[in-house]
Amino acid sequence: MQQSATMLTMTPLAIEKLKEFLDEQGMPEAYLRVFVAPGGCAGLQYGMALEETVEEDDHVFEIDGVRVVVDQFSAMYLEGAEIDYINSLMGGGFTVRNPNAVATCACGHSFDTGGNAATAQGCGCGASW
């Protein structure tokens, strides 16, 4: 586990919603794991999960009382990113604003940094182009 300077930020609304969710799940001390995985219609996709433990090579930091963990692979894609919470007509949810992305899927869950086209898959988000 590496104590790291904050590589990504969260908006106040995202922090508030995450704290509410952690309390609802009975896991107020859990870590929010933010990760990037190959796939999605633009080549890479975001993921988030709650975890109670961290791996030795994880980057760990705290943002206004929320503990965040990012694995080594994802760290290179998430540097400078911001997690926000969006309320929309279709419901609310967390989203990632990433300055490293040169293209994104219409649903916002998939992105490309310029060299990920080989891992792109068909769009399953229901977005029309």
C-alpha positions in Angstrom: 0.0 0.0 0.0 1.4 3.4 -1.0 0.1 6.5 0.7 -0.2 8.8 -2.3 -0.9 12.4 -2.9 -4.3 12.8 -4.3 -4.2 11.7 -8.0 -7.9 12.4 -8.5 -10.5 14.6 -6.9 -14.2 14.3 -6.0 -16.8 17.0 -6.1 -18.6 17.9 -2.8 -21.8 16.2 -4.1 -19.9 13.0 -5.0 -18.3 12.9 -1.5 -21.7 13.5 0.1 -23.4 10.7 -1.9 -20.5 8.3 -1.4 -20.7 8.8 2.4 -24.5 8.2 2.3 -23.9 5.1 0.3 -21.2 3.8 2.6 -23.5 4.3 5.6 -26.4 2.6 3.9 -24.2 -0.4 3.2 -23.0 -0.5 6.8 -19.4 0.1 5.6 -18.5 3.6 6.7 -14.8 2.7 6.8 -14.6 1.0 3.4 -12.4 2.2 0.6 -13.7 3.3 -2.7 -11.7 1.5 -5.4 -11.7 3.4 -8.6 -10.2 1.4 -11.6 -9.8 1.3 -15.3 -10.2 -1.9 -17.3 -9.8 -2.7 -21.0 -13.1 -2.9 -22.9 -16.1 -0.7 -23.4 -17.0 0.8 -26.7 -14.2 3.4 -26.6 -11.4 1.0 -25.5 -11.2 1.5 -21.7 -13.9 1.6 -19.1 -14.2 2.9 -15.6 -15.2 0.9 -12.6 -15.9 1.5 -8.9 -16.2 -0.9 -6.0 -16.2 -0.9 -2.2 -13.4 -2.7 -0.5 -12.3 -3.3 3.1 -8.7 -4.1 2.3 -6.1 -2.9 -0.1 -3.3 -4.5 -2.1 0.4 -3.8 -1.5 0.9 -1.8 -4.7 -2.3 0.2 -4.5 -2.2 4.0 -4.2 -4.3 5.1 -1.2 -5.4 8.6 -0.3 -8.2 10.4 1.6 -10.5 13.1 0.2 -12.6 14.9 2.9 -13.0 11.7 5.0 -13.5 9.3 2.1 -10.7 6.7 1.6 -9.9 6.1 -2.1 -7.7 3.3 -3.6 -6.4 3.1 -7.1 -4.4 0.2 -8.5 -1.1 0.7 -10.3 -2.4 0.0 -13.8 -5.4 2.5 -13.3 -3.2 5.2 -11.8 -1.7 6.1 -15.1 -5.1 6.7 -16.7 -6.7 8.5 -13.7 -4.1 11.2 -12.9 -6.0 14.5 -12.7 -9.5 12.9 -13.0 -12.5 14.1 -11.1 -15.4 12.0 -9.8 -18.8 13.7 -9.7 -22.3 12.7 -9.0 -24.9 13.5 -11.6 -28.7 13.7 -11.2 -30.6 13.2 -14.4 -34.0 12.2 -15.7 -32.8 8.7 -16.0 -31.5 8.6 -12.4 -28.4 9.6 -10.6 -24.9 8.1 -10.5 -21.2 8.7 -10.3 -19.3 9.8 -13.3 -15.6 10.4 -14.1 -14.3 13.6 -15.8 -10.9 12.6 -17.1 -8.5 15.0 -18.8 -6.5 12.1 -20.2 -9.4 10.9 -22.3 -9.3 12.0 -26.0 -12.6 10.4 -26.8 -15.5 9.0 -24.7 -18.6 6.9 -25.3 -21.9 8.6 -25.4 -22.8 7.0 -22.0 -19.6 8.3 -20.4 -18.5 5.0 -19.0 -15.9 4.2 -21.6 -13.0 6.3 -22.9 -9.9 6.3 -25.1 -6.6 7.9 -24.3 -5.4 7.7 -27.9 -4.0 4.2 -28.0 -6.8 2.0 -26.8 -8.8 1.4 -30.0 -7.7 -2.3 -30.1 -9.6 -3.0 -26.9 -12.8 -1.3 -28.0 -16.0 -3.3 -28.0 -19.5 -2.7 -29.3 -21.6 -0.1 -27.4 -23.9 -1.8 -24.9 -25.1 1.5 -23.3 -27.9 2.0 -25.7 -26.5 5.3 -27.0 -27.2 6.2 -30.5 -24.6 7.8 -32.6 
